[in-house]
Amino acid sequence: LSRRDEVNGLHEAIGDLMRDTPLVRIEIFNARGTTLYSMDPALIGVDRSAETEIGQALGGNRPNEITETADVEHNGPAVNRELLTVYVPIAFDRKSPAAVFAVSSDVTELLARVDTTQRLLVVALIIAFALLSGLVLLSRKRAERLVRAQQSRRRRQRMRTHQRAYHDPLTGLPNRASFQERVTEAIKRL
């Protein structure tokens, strides 16, 4: 089957349609998991029913996987690429799937951008955390300065109140209340 002219013509037509797209590979499997069509002609006719994703798709699910594949030719020379393969069950009249259509897309650059974005987010979060920690520390130090200043004001206010209560405002000499307090203390000591 893989050597038939129709398959070669189909392969060329699909290759032309996929050019300049992220699509790398298309495969079709029958209900038994046998490869009916693949971009790699050597895989046509191979039983792949043991592969988890094909089994899931034949069960009516739409599994997908990201794999690192070596030597993928895609719009240039063959290189290692990250491929996202989606397995789509094909069912007629709402019955169990008669086939599975697998499409693989090159997501190498997308994953690289995601990785770069994640790294940038981690750096941004570290910087934000450091800035917030700095702000908390500055706020704490400012609050401590304000509390010390308030305590100092209260201490001075108590001293002024004590001074006014026990000293004459004009001369600054101890007044009658101060005299009575000292006499009371002296009597207690005797």
Disulfide bonds with the S-S distance in Angstrom:
none
